[in-house]
Amino acid sequence: MSNIGPSARVVARRVLKRVESGSYATLALSAEMQRSRLGEKERRLATELTYGVLRNRSRLDRALSSYARKGLKKLPPGVLLALRVAAYQILFLERIPAHAVVDDAVTEVRRVAGTKLGGFANGLLRTLVREGEPELPPGDDLDSVMARSSLPRWLAELLLDRVGADGLGRAAEAMLEVAPLSLRVNRKRTTLEALVERLQDGEGAHCEASSLYPWAVDVSSLGSPEHSQSFSDGLWTVQDQAAQLIGAMSQAEAGGNVLDACAGVGGKTTHLAELGLGLHIDAVDLSKKKIALLEESVKRLGCEGITTHVSDSSRDDAKLASDYDLILLDAPCSGLGVLRRHPEAKWGPDKSPQIAELVALQVRLLDAMAKRVRPGGVLLYSVCTFTSAEGPTQIRDFLERQPSFEMAPPVSGGASDVEWGGLLSTDGSFESWPHANSQDAFYAARMRRR
Ligand SMILES: C[S@@+](CC[C@H](N)C(=O)[O-])C[C@H]1O[C@@H](n2cnc3c(N)ncnc32)[C@H](O)[C@@H]1O
């Protein structure tokens, strides 16, 4: 273990430093992994340290500061970072000997800030090893939940607003969990059983089929998709189960004309094409780069019937039809529903002002789409976030502004691949939650133009 720990710790600290300067953890981690050429065990430890610190950052700071007479505020960033990585190992990873953790952190603090702060780090971490974490507050009030689940106040307040005081503790705690890697089976090219066999026997992965969607599978020990032959062969796509359920929720009809108004890199566009319904899909995004990636996926997966456009869907003069059978509006949003995968979002700036802007953009997109659905056609709105403003409140206001639309929840049974009962709220909208069904926190509403 002793020659595993230090290099994994160095990588984790480098990644965390990049994240502090605004990088996404996934990108920073993959760049540092490539640079350092760690072995498999070390890679796993570096990943665990990086994400462990990001998930539990304020809880680690609370423990450290309770033994630091002058608090942590004035410490140089490199020192604080080394202390956090050490505190995570001391409090959460029993398998690593505490003396090795302390020695490594003290060496790092000496390196970045000199012997005096090295001595301070030594005393502080030894006290943490001896005394342990000060007891966490057990209550369900906002402050106690924030302390236990390492949530900043702005985020805890948004969650409280959506789930209420009764659900807050459970919802916040589940957001600390590690989310699985989910794949969508390309049904045009293979079956779930055949893909699972190939991934397990041929590529050393471990698979677990979804209980929610028959084309979804959770995978571990797979490594990077680019190195997987079955990925290159176009047999699957990485996609969260909740996102797959949104594609399934479209319940598109054979031969229909479809607009994917915010297609991004095409996660949902290719899903719709894979349904094998002979759909004609216009896939639109503002970003040329994303449309280029979408086109690559279309080729890899062998999808047909997709026409791409780099365009602003909210504009009345966009060169799009005005009588679509189905419009999918997977709107730009605050993305807070995937905190399990991107815990660094907790420590960036308060997103509330940005959310207000996103809500206004969603209104513009919704109203523009309302004009492009044919009477009797469907508008499916979705977001990968849990804020009320971007989800239920947004749709309540839309239905008030646009009385020609009504909720049209997806139907279970028949050709449906999904039992929708447990996934829909009383008004028929879709919700997924880490605490309710181990999925990311998404919201979607399927509406029909009368
Ligand atoms: C949530 S992402 C879409 C994800 C995608 N549907 C998927 O499943 O892979 C939202 C996308 O909306 C795009 N977007 C934002 N404003 C837009 C606009 N006015 N017109 C078209 N696309 C827009 C963004 O570039 C971004 O790719």
The ligand as an ORCA input file, in Angstrom:
! r2SCAN-3c Opt
* xyz 0 1
  C     -29.393     19.389    -21.733
  S     -28.397     19.700    -23.094
  C     -28.990     18.547    -24.275
  C     -28.566     17.126    -24.044
  C     -29.001     16.198    -25.160
  N     -30.410     16.301    -25.439
  C     -28.651     14.757    -24.876
  O     -29.531     13.984    -24.448
  O     -27.487     14.369    -25.098
  C     -29.047     21.217    -23.685
  C     -28.487     21.649    -25.032
  O     -29.213     22.774    -25.459
  C     -28.397     23.531    -26.316
  N     -29.043     24.847    -26.478
  C     -29.110     25.872    -25.593
  N     -29.858     26.877    -26.089
  C     -30.289     26.470    -27.317
  C     -31.083     27.077    -28.338
  N     -31.595     28.304    -28.163
  N     -31.298     26.388    -29.467
  C     -30.757     25.163    -29.645
  N     -29.989     24.545    -28.721
  C     -29.756     25.188    -27.577
  C     -27.055     23.476    -25.619
  O     -26.003     23.717    -26.526
  C     -27.049     22.048    -25.064
  O     -26.360     21.189    -25.921
*
